[in-house]
Amino acid sequence: MSTRGDSGNHGAFVLRLADSNLVLAQRLGEWIGHAPALEEDLGLANTALDLLGQARLLLTYAGALEGRGRDEDALAYLREEGEYLNCALAEQPNGDFGDTLARQFLFDAWQLPLYERLASSRDPQLAAIAARGVKEARYHLRYSSGWVVRLGDGTAESHGRVQGSLERLWPYTAELFDADDIDRAMQVAGIGVDLGAVRVDWEQTVAAVLAEATLARPGDRPWHWYGKRGEHGEHLGHMLAQMQALQRAHPGARW
Amino acid sequence: MDTAALEERFQARIDADERIEPKDWMPDGYRRALIRQMAQHAHSEIVGMLPEGNWITRAPTLKRKAILMAKVQDEGGHGAYLYGATETLGVTRAALIEELLAGSAKYSSIFNYPTPTWADIGAIGWLVDGAAIMNQIPLCRCSYGPYARAMVRICKEESFHQRQGYDIMLALARGTEAQRRMAQGALDRWWWPALMMFGPPDAESKHSAQSMRWKVKRFTNDELRERFIEFTVPQAEYLGLSIPQGTIDWNEFHEVLRGNGPCNRERLEARRRAHQNGGWVREAALAYAEKHRSGYREAVQ
């Protein structure tokens, strides 16, 4: 068992979900106004807004579980890199449109089956947030898988580009299914889910979409990242420096 | 019927406050004026996403971030909607965007000013959207049906944006000394450019008279400008901020229009970059659609 105790595990579990949504929403927000077509500006903004909305509910809930009076903004703006528990996939830089949509696809294909199961969590608050998230995640997956298929089965250039995106992003998917003490404790408590079962669904979605996209499934790599334990690469620090700048520069100000 | 008779009948319909629809006969000049104005409006929405998009990643609270993202998304939606309405006049969105990227189409000069602080986001909502609403509400009764209908929808969202902008200013005005300074700085920066949004003084406005006759325009530039000032001055007083003293520098107006504003080059470059970087994506989508359309045809045959 973890040394955090069950309530600490519970809070960390919720925070992981919250942070992955927040960090990915922040990345998608960088696109708005710069996408390949107006429809894609709107589509990426839609996904970003949904993820940000979920993040806000989850952060508020994580703050309540923690019981130290931290609200969504205290958690978003005043935590440091190592305290962020998002999956490393979410923080990967946008790259080109193919990189962004491949990242989104791998994420959505995980989030949908995860939320479907969390919707029957023994934690009613989490179950309610997940139930709402299911509808959004289903739409996000349709959008991202549609683009993976079009890019994969588009031109030789787009095929090569998005295959490269998948290769680069693949190592960051391992942690999504690699249950640690917190995941196990939450599963036993009926709050969390069986990540092995989520993986089965994810593999199915990925196999089906990559086949339609005429793309190859990348091989697994030995090095795994664990953003959910607060172990990040070099990108998150820059993202937070930008995101948190005003709150850090004006401590205690209200906006 | 000869052209003179058609024109006479057209003007009679306008005078009777009838709406002109895409398939109706219209004078070439009317069509050209509308294409110019509507495309400019659509371009302004698209370019307008940039100065505000500048603060999406740095909005100071998650709520403000969500509101700003939704607002910039609304602007993209307005752009799409307006391009669609312009297409009813026989042009394509692709051609209009080419003109924007080539630098031959105009967009509202206001978006050539920078947003160095968070307060600029508040000032844009309060002043720029406020001025836009003054300009646009009369357009809801404009003689061209598709434009008028687009404006009804757009004005509803704009007035929401205007309140959100004012709310940002209010929080700053009630905040710390540094925040109040930030708010005053933004008002100082945006006041004159916002007044210029109503266009040149009536005496110099080259499109005004004909536009009024065609009921594309219903009030003069100076009338709308005065109305905006009347509305805005008490709002500034309520915030405890001072309206800058002086007069409009029309030289600045013309220079920014000519391409010499602080961010003209950056804005166009950002649009061009997005378009260029997205080229392979649009090509892939077309190739995919083409492949699967012909696949479908073969299967059907």
Interface residues (C-beta under 8 A of the other chain):
Chain A: L22 Q26 G29 E30 I32 G33 H34 A35 P36 A37 L38 E39 E40 D41 L42 A45 N46 A48 L49 L52 G53 A55 R56 L59 E72 D73 A76 Y77 D96 F97 G98 V149 R150 L151 D153 G154 T155 E157 S158 R161 M239 Q242 M243 A245 L246 Q247 H250 A253 R254 W255
Chain B: I46 M49 L50 G53 I56 T57 R58 P60 T61 L62 K63 R64 K65 A66 M69 A70 V72 Q73 G76 G77 G79 A80 Y83 W118 I168 A171 L172 R174 G175 T176 A178 Q179 A270 R273 A274 H275 N277 G278 G279 W280 V281 R282 E283 A284 A285 A287 Y288 K291
